Amino acid sequence: MENLNFMELNNMKKIINTPEGIIEIDLTSEEIAQREQDAIKAEQDRQEYLAKVEAQKQAKASALAKLTALGLTEEEVKSIL
């Protein structure tokens, strides 16, 4: 949730770059709430992705162990995977 704190502290204004210069506009309460929801969703998505990657690593390690237990050499197992 560190990212959420960063977002809350640093993104309370819209920055609009125009030919006349940069304009900073305060976010509305609705926009702030949406950004907070987006940050929470992004963190959930990140956690889900990391869990998926870890599950894939564990499945691969399990497959390696099972194939090795069947008598295949490490080289043979790696050529399959």
Secondary structure, DSSP 8 states (H G I E B T S, - for coil): -HHHHHHHHH-SEEEEEETTEEEEEE--HHHHHHHHHHHHHHHHHHHHHHHHHHHHHHHHHHHHHHHHHTT--HHHHHHH-
